[in-house]
Amino acid sequence: MIVKSDAPKYPLRIPLEVKLAIEKSAKENGRSINTEMVMRLVDSLRRDSSKGNIAKS
């Protein structure tokens, strides 16, 4: 498992309306903004994987 300090950092530019929506969703779900973004990315990747849209490595 990756320890927080070992997790790679990635600067990300996103439209303001997306940022605001993520902040709102994070607050509603009781999560940090970072956790909300990661959860949504993981969910999206899992859905793509189940559809066969991600190449197996």
Sequence and secondary structure as in RCSB ss.txt:
>XXXX:A:sequence
MIVKSDAPKYPLRIPLEVKLAIEKSAKENGRSINTEMVMRLVDSLRRDSSKGNIAKS
>XXXX:A:secstr
   GGGS        HHHHHHHHHHHHHHT  HHHHHHHHHHHHHHHHHHTT S   
